Amino acid sequence: MSGARRKETVLTNVSDDLDRLLAESTDEKLTERLVFLKRVYKGATLEDAADDVGRSSATGTR
């Protein structure tokens, strides 16, 4: 026996998941973080995404 284990990979459309979570979110901080993640997923730099949600670039990179 090689001891290797197989893992199942499930691919999802992250953008659709983020849209759904944004629509369901009632928490302001969570919404801000989801918007940040969506902007990064769509290709924005960390600094630009942080600026879009009113945070510093240092916060975005952290």
RODRENGU-687940 format. One record per residue: residue in three letters; residue number from 1; y, z, x of N, C-alpha, C in turn. Coordinates in steps of 0.001 Angstrom, whole numbers, padded with zeros to 6 digits. Atoms other than C-alpha are relative to their C-alpha. Example, Ala and Ser with C-alpha at 12.3 -4.5 7.8 and 13.67 -1.06 7.14 Angstrom:
% residues 2
type=ALA | seq=1 | n.Y=-001190 | n.Z=000000 | n.X=000890 | ca.Y=-004500 | ca.Z=007800 | ca.X=012300 | c.Y=001200 | c.Z=000000 | c.X=000900
type=SER | seq=2 | n.Y=-001190 | n.Z=-000060 | n.X=-000820 | ca.Y=-001060 | ca.Z=007140 | ca.X=013670 | c.Y=001090 | c.Z=000730 | c.X=-000770
//
This chain:
% residues 62
type=MET | seq=1 | n.Y=-001190 | n.Z=000000 | n.X=000843 | ca.Y=000000 | ca.Z=000000 | ca.X=000000 | c.Y=001239 | c.Z=000000 | c.X=000877
type=SER | seq=2 | n.Y=-001221 | n.Z=000094 | n.X=-000797 | ca.Y=003403 | ca.Z=-000902 | ca.X=001283 | c.Y=001012 | c.Z=001075 | c.X=-000372
type=GLY | seq=3 | n.Y=-000947 | n.Z=-001027 | n.X=000421 | ca.Y=005236 | ca.Z=001785 | ca.X=-000655 | c.Y=001301 | c.Z=-000566 | c.X=-000540
type=ALA | seq=4 | n.Y=-001229 | n.Z=000620 | n.X=000516 | ca.Y=007886 | ca.Z=-000708 | ca.X=-001763 | c.Y=000062 | c.Z=000190 | c.X=-001517
type=ARG | seq=5 | n.Y=-000205 | n.Z=-000168 | n.X=001439 | ca.Y=009337 | ca.Z=-000114 | ca.X=-005176 | c.Y=000872 | c.Z=-001127 | c.X=-000511
type=ARG | seq=6 | n.Y=-000803 | n.Z=001051 | n.X=000616 | ca.Y=010749 | ca.Z=-002692 | ca.X=-007488 | c.Y=001007 | c.Z=000639 | c.X=-000937
type=LYS | seq=7 | n.Y=-001042 | n.Z=-000478 | n.X=000896 | ca.Y=014002 | ca.Z=-002136 | ca.X=-009319 | c.Y=000443 | c.Z=-001149 | c.X=-000872
type=GLU | seq=8 | n.Y=-000477 | n.Z=001007 | n.X=000927 | ca.Y=015146 | ca.Z=-003985 | ca.X=-012360 | c.Y=001517 | c.Z=-000068 | c.X=000093
type=THR | seq=9 | n.Y=-001444 | n.Z=000206 | n.X=-000053 | ca.Y=018621 | ca.Z=-005473 | ca.X=-012106 | c.Y=000451 | c.Z=-000555 | c.X=-001334
type=VAL | seq=10 | n.Y=-000540 | n.Z=000452 | n.X=001273 | ca.Y=020593 | ca.Z=-005830 | ca.X=-015296 | c.Y=001415 | c.Z=-000480 | c.X=000249
type=LEU | seq=11 | n.Y=-001325 | n.Z=000570 | n.X=-000179 | ca.Y=023563 | ca.Z=-008149 | ca.X=-015131 | c.Y=000747 | c.Z=000040 | c.X=-001328
type=THR | seq=12 | n.Y=-000817 | n.Z=-000029 | n.X=001207 | ca.Y=026349 | ca.Z=-007647 | ca.X=-017605 | c.Y=001333 | c.Z=-000663 | c.X=000293
type=ASN | seq=13 | n.Y=-001335 | n.Z=000540 | n.X=-000152 | ca.Y=029721 | ca.Z=-009186 | ca.X=-018188 | c.Y=000951 | c.Z=001187 | c.X=000044
type=VAL | seq=14 | n.Y=-000837 | n.Z=-001179 | n.X=-000196 | ca.Y=031957 | ca.Z=-006479 | ca.X=-016769 | c.Y=001284 | c.Z=-000090 | c.X=-000809
type=SER | seq=15 | n.Y=-001248 | n.Z=000172 | n.X=000734 | ca.Y=035070 | ca.Z=-007926 | ca.X=-018372 | c.Y=-000169 | c.Z=000362 | c.X=-001479
type=ASP | seq=16 | n.Y=000260 | n.Z=-000342 | n.X=001406 | ca.Y=033543 | ca.Z=-007656 | ca.X=-021848 | c.Y=-000191 | c.Z=001504 | c.X=-000167
type=ASP | seq=17 | n.Y=000210 | n.Z=-001446 | n.X=000066 | ca.Y=032446 | ca.Z=-004089 | ca.X=-021143 | c.Y=001327 | c.Z=000744 | c.X=000116
type=LEU | seq=18 | n.Y=-001307 | n.Z=-000645 | n.X=-000157 | ca.Y=035942 | ca.Z=-003144 | ca.X=-019947 | c.Y=000843 | c.Z=-000180 | c.X=-001257
type=ASP | seq=19 | n.Y=-000743 | n.Z=000233 | n.X=001243 | ca.Y=037490 | ca.Z=-004751 | ca.X=-023042 | c.Y=-000477 | c.Z=000930 | c.X=-001112
type=ARG | seq=20 | n.Y=000556 | n.Z=-000872 | n.X=001033 | ca.Y=035147 | ca.Z=-002781 | ca.X=-025293 | c.Y=000425 | c.Z=001446 | c.X=000231
type=LEU | seq=21 | n.Y=-000388 | n.Z=-001373 | n.X=-000321 | ca.Y=035859 | ca.Z=000485 | ca.X=-023498 | c.Y=001490 | c.Z=000228 | c.X=-000233
type=LEU | seq=22 | n.Y=-001438 | n.Z=-000116 | n.X=000248 | ca.Y=039613 | ca.Z=-000170 | ca.X=-023661 | c.Y=000288 | c.Z=000114 | c.X=-001491
type=ALA | seq=23 | n.Y=-000207 | n.Z=-000041 | n.X=001446 | ca.Y=039399 | ca.Z=-000785 | ca.X=-027405 | c.Y=-000408 | c.Z=001346 | c.X=-000590
type=GLU | seq=24 | n.Y=000504 | n.Z=-001273 | n.X=000511 | ca.Y=037481 | ca.Z=002460 | ca.X=-027906 | c.Y=000735 | c.Z=001214 | c.X=000558
type=SER | seq=25 | n.Y=-000610 | n.Z=-001129 | n.X=-000696 | ca.Y=039558 | ca.Z=004629 | ca.X=-025562 | c.Y=001155 | c.Z=000617 | c.X=-000790
type=THR | seq=26 | n.Y=-001108 | n.Z=-000738 | n.X=000606 | ca.Y=041798 | ca.Z=007300 | ca.X=-027033 | c.Y=000681 | c.Z=000896 | c.X=001028
type=ASP | seq=27 | n.Y=-000532 | n.Z=-000828 | n.X=-001074 | ca.Y=042486 | ca.Z=009022 | ca.X=-023712 | c.Y=000919 | c.Z=-000845 | c.X=000886
type=GLU | seq=28 | n.Y=-000995 | n.Z=000764 | n.X=-000745 | ca.Y=045640 | ca.Z=007841 | ca.X=-021917 | c.Y=-000406 | c.Z=-000214 | c.X=001458
type=LYS | seq=29 | n.Y=000396 | n.Z=000094 | n.X=-001405 | ca.Y=044322 | ca.Z=008562 | ca.X=-018413 | c.Y=-001184 | c.Z=-000961 | c.X=000172
type=LEU | seq=30 | n.Y=001142 | n.Z=000903 | n.X=-000048 | ca.Y=041038 | ca.Z=006776 | ca.X=-019094 | c.Y=000455 | c.Z=-001441 | c.X=-000212
type=THR | seq=31 | n.Y=-000516 | n.Z=001336 | n.X=000263 | ca.Y=042902 | ca.Z=003784 | ca.X=-020520 | c.Y=000681 | c.Z=-000568 | c.X=001239
type=GLU | seq=32 | n.Y=-000682 | n.Z=000430 | n.X=-001222 | ca.Y=045065 | ca.Z=003613 | ca.X=-017399 | c.Y=-001009 | c.Z=-000417 | c.X=001072
type=ARG | seq=33 | n.Y=001016 | n.Z=000312 | n.X=-001002 | ca.Y=041999 | ca.Z=003653 | ca.X=-015170 | c.Y=-000767 | c.Z=-001267 | c.X=-000352
type=LEU | seq=34 | n.Y=000699 | n.Z=001208 | n.X=000427 | ca.Y=040248 | ca.Z=000985 | ca.X=-017220 | c.Y=000867 | c.Z=-001243 | c.X=000219
type=VAL | seq=35 | n.Y=-000918 | n.Z=001121 | n.X=-000241 | ca.Y=043323 | ca.Z=-001270 | ca.X=-017053 | c.Y=000025 | c.Z=-000316 | c.X=001491
type=PHE | seq=36 | n.Y=000028 | n.Z=000180 | n.X=-001448 | ca.Y=043389 | ca.Z=-000736 | ca.X=-013279 | c.Y=-001268 | c.Z=-000749 | c.X=000416
type=LEU | seq=37 | n.Y=001266 | n.Z=000634 | n.X=-000353 | ca.Y=039700 | ca.Z=-001667 | ca.X=-012971 | c.Y=-000062 | c.Z=-001442 | c.X=-000473
type=LYS | seq=38 | n.Y=000022 | n.Z=001363 | n.X=000522 | ca.Y=040113 | ca.Z=-004727 | ca.X=-015166 | c.Y=000871 | c.Z=-000916 | c.X=000851
type=ARG | seq=39 | n.Y=-000881 | n.Z=000804 | n.X=-000851 | ca.Y=043031 | ca.Z=-005963 | ca.X=-013052 | c.Y=-000669 | c.Z=-000305 | c.X=001337
type=VAL | seq=40 | n.Y=000692 | n.Z=000223 | n.X=-001279 | ca.Y=041009 | ca.Z=-005512 | ca.X=-009843 | c.Y=-001154 | c.Z=-000972 | c.X=-000203
type=TYR | seq=41 | n.Y=001120 | n.Z=000885 | n.X=000291 | ca.Y=037988 | ca.Z=-007213 | ca.X=-011411 | c.Y=000472 | c.Z=-001440 | c.X=-000162
type=LYS | seq=42 | n.Y=-000546 | n.Z=001343 | n.X=000215 | ca.Y=040185 | ca.Z=-010167 | ca.X=-012341 | c.Y=000629 | c.Z=-000590 | c.X=001258
type=GLY | seq=43 | n.Y=-000455 | n.Z=000551 | n.X=-001263 | ca.Y=041303 | ca.Z=-010533 | ca.X=-008727 | c.Y=001291 | c.Z=000559 | c.X=000552
type=ALA | seq=44 | n.Y=-001236 | n.Z=-000606 | n.X=-000502 | ca.Y=044438 | ca.Z=-008415 | ca.X=-008347 | c.Y=-000313 | c.Z=000867 | c.X=001214
type=THR | seq=45 | n.Y=000172 | n.Z=-000916 | n.X=-001119 | ca.Y=044926 | ca.Z=-006488 | ca.X=-005141 | c.Y=000057 | c.Z=001429 | c.X=-000532
type=LEU | seq=46 | n.Y=-000063 | n.Z=-001403 | n.X=000403 | ca.Y=044542 | ca.Z=-002722 | ca.X=-005295 | c.Y=001453 | c.Z=000437 | c.X=-000197
type=GLU | seq=47 | n.Y=-001411 | n.Z=-000376 | n.X=000077 | ca.Y=048278 | ca.Z=-002377 | ca.X=-004678 | c.Y=000650 | c.Z=-000545 | c.X=-001272
type=ASP | seq=48 | n.Y=-000573 | n.Z=000598 | n.X=001210 | ca.Y=049219 | ca.Z=-004789 | ca.X=-007498 | c.Y=-000534 | c.Z=000672 | c.X=-001260
type=ALA | seq=49 | n.Y=000599 | n.Z=-000650 | n.X=001166 | ca.Y=046792 | ca.Z=-003189 | ca.X=-009947 | c.Y=000574 | c.Z=001402 | c.X=-000186
type=ALA | seq=50 | n.Y=-000591 | n.Z=-001339 | n.X=000079 | ca.Y=048139 | ca.Z=000266 | ca.X=-009109 | c.Y=001426 | c.Z=-000080 | c.X=-000521
type=ASP | seq=51 | n.Y=-001377 | n.Z=000186 | n.X=000446 | ca.Y=051705 | ca.Z=-000961 | ca.X=-009594 | c.Y=000043 | c.Z=-000308 | c.X=-001498
type=ASP | seq=52 | n.Y=000049 | n.Z=000355 | n.X=001420 | ca.Y=050746 | ca.Z=-002405 | ca.X=-012998 | c.Y=-000187 | c.Z=001204 | c.X=-000915
type=VAL | seq=53 | n.Y=000217 | n.Z=-001198 | n.X=000823 | ca.Y=049689 | ca.Z=001028 | ca.X=-014227 | c.Y=000934 | c.Z=001131 | c.X=000405
type=GLY | seq=54 | n.Y=-001013 | n.Z=-000982 | n.X=-000353 | ca.Y=052624 | ca.Z=002814 | ca.X=-012630 | c.Y=-000411 | c.Z=001002 | c.X=001050
type=ARG | seq=55 | n.Y=000471 | n.Z=-000891 | n.X=-001061 | ca.Y=050824 | ca.Z=004331 | ca.X=-009659 | c.Y=000361 | c.Z=-000593 | c.X=001363
type=SER | seq=56 | n.Y=-000295 | n.Z=000471 | n.X=-001345 | ca.Y=051484 | ca.Z=004108 | ca.X=-005938 | c.Y=-001188 | c.Z=-000776 | c.X=000569
type=SER | seq=57 | n.Y=001084 | n.Z=000739 | n.X=-000628 | ca.Y=049487 | ca.Z=001793 | ca.X=-003715 | c.Y=-000999 | c.Z=000949 | c.X=000665
type=ALA | seq=58 | n.Y=000889 | n.Z=-000987 | n.X=-000597 | ca.Y=048089 | ca.Z=004873 | ca.X=-001961 | c.Y=-000997 | c.Z=000539 | c.X=-001041
type=THR | seq=59 | n.Y=000895 | n.Z=-000460 | n.X=001074 | ca.Y=046686 | ca.Z=006090 | ca.X=-005280 | c.Y=-001012 | c.Z=-001084 | c.X=-000341
type=GLY | seq=60 | n.Y=000897 | n.Z=001110 | n.X=000305 | ca.Y=045229 | ca.Z=002652 | ca.X=-005940 | c.Y=-001111 | c.Z=-000157 | c.X=001012
type=THR | seq=61 | n.Y=001031 | n.Z=000128 | n.X=-001014 | ca.Y=043395 | ca.Z=002549 | ca.X=-002649 | c.Y=-000925 | c.Z=001210 | c.X=000050
type=ARG | seq=62 | n.Y=000835 | n.Z=-001201 | n.X=000032 | ca.Y=042138 | ca.Z=006094 | ca.X=-003087 | c.Y=-000954 | c.Z=-000100 | c.X=-001179
//
